[in-house]
Amino acid sequence: MTSLLPLTETPRSAACCIGESCGSITREPVTEAGARDLAAVLKALADPMRLRLLSMIAAHEAAEACVCDLTEPLGLSQPTVSHHLKVLMDAGFLTRSKRGTWAYYALVPGSLDAVAASLATV
């Protein structure tokens, strides 16, 4: 028997860490691992469809959306939208909760702020 409670998958943090602490790459040199992590996060954001998905989910009712809510407005197939959502989830920008056969995605609070802070020059 399956549970009626939503299952939530929590991704890794989208914050890029420099050395042992999170901060701006312009304030201290970025480590090799930090540069690799930040590049992966920025690569996830560098796709126009993924940027649209983040925007659509954040602006959607209750700030969450099902794949079925996103396919038609984007003009993409469900597998393509699901692929982009997985990339954003793996980068730490989205969470996923399963309700029955449907998966709902929501923006991780502060995930975009963390990326912006890592690039800040002040």
C-alpha positions in Angstrom: 0.0 0.0 0.0 1.3 3.5 -0.9 1.3 6.4 1.5 -1.1 9.3 0.9 1.4 11.7 2.4 3.6 13.7 -0.2 7.1 12.5 -0.6 9.6 15.2 -0.9 13.0 15.0 -2.6 15.5 17.6 -1.4 18.3 18.5 -3.8 21.8 19.6 -2.9 22.1 23.3 -2.2 22.5 25.7 -5.1 24.9 27.8 -3.1 28.5 27.6 -4.4 31.0 27.2 -1.7 34.5 28.6 -1.9 36.8 26.6 0.2 35.1 25.9 3.5 32.7 28.9 3.5 30.1 30.3 1.0 30.9 33.7 -0.3 31.6 35.8 -3.3 34.2 34.6 -5.9 35.4 38.3 -6.1 36.2 38.4 -2.4 38.5 35.4 -2.2 39.9 33.0 -4.7 37.6 30.2 -5.6 38.9 26.6 -5.0 39.0 24.1 -7.8 36.0 22.3 -6.3 34.1 25.6 -5.8 34.7 26.6 -9.4 33.4 23.2 -10.6 30.3 23.5 -8.4 29.5 27.0 -9.5 30.0 26.2 -13.1 27.6 23.3 -12.9 25.0 25.6 -11.2 25.5 28.3 -13.8 25.2 25.8 -16.6 21.8 24.7 -15.3 20.7 28.3 -15.4 22.2 29.0 -18.8 19.4 27.4 -20.7 16.5 29.7 -21.8 13.9 27.0 -21.2 15.2 26.4 -17.7 15.0 30.1 -16.9 11.4 30.1 -18.1 10.6 27.1 -16.0 12.0 28.7 -12.9 10.0 31.8 -13.6 6.8 29.9 -14.4 7.0 27.8 -11.2 7.8 30.7 -9.0 4.9 32.7 -10.4 2.4 29.8 -10.4 -0.3 29.5 -7.8 1.2 28.5 -4.4 4.6 28.8 -6.1 4.6 25.2 -7.2 3.6 23.5 -10.5 3.1 20.1 -11.9 4.8 19.0 -15.2 1.3 18.9 -16.7 1.0 22.7 -15.9 4.2 23.4 -17.8 4.2 21.4 -21.0 1.6 23.4 -23.0 2.8 26.9 -22.2 6.3 25.9 -23.2 5.3 23.9 -26.2 7.5 21.0 -25.1 6.8 17.3 -24.5 6.4 16.0 -21.0 9.8 14.1 -21.2 11.6 17.2 -22.3 10.1 19.3 -19.5 10.8 16.6 -17.0 14.5 16.5 -18.1 14.9 20.3 -17.6 13.2 20.0 -14.2 15.6 17.3 -13.2 18.6 19.4 -14.2 17.2 22.3 -12.1 16.5 20.0 -9.2 20.0 18.4 -9.4 21.5 21.9 -9.3 19.6 22.7 -6.2 17.0 25.2 -7.5 13.9 23.0 -7.2 12.3 20.6 -4.8 9.9 17.8 -5.9 7.0 16.4 -4.0 5.1 13.4 -5.3 1.3 13.3 -4.8 -0.2 10.1 -6.2 1.1 9.9 -9.8 1.8 13.6 -10.1 5.1 15.4 -9.2 5.0 19.0 -8.1 8.0 21.3 -8.3 8.8 24.4 -6.2 11.6 26.8 -6.1 14.1 26.3 -3.2 13.9 29.5 -1.1 17.1 31.5 -1.4 18.7 29.3 -4.1 18.8 32.1 -6.7 20.0 34.5 -4.0 22.9 32.2 -3.1 24.1 32.2 -6.8 23.7 36.0 -7.0 25.7 36.4 -3.8 28.5 34.2 -5.1 28.9 36.6 -8.0 28.5 39.8 -6.1 31.4 42.3 -6.4 30.5 44.2 -3.2 
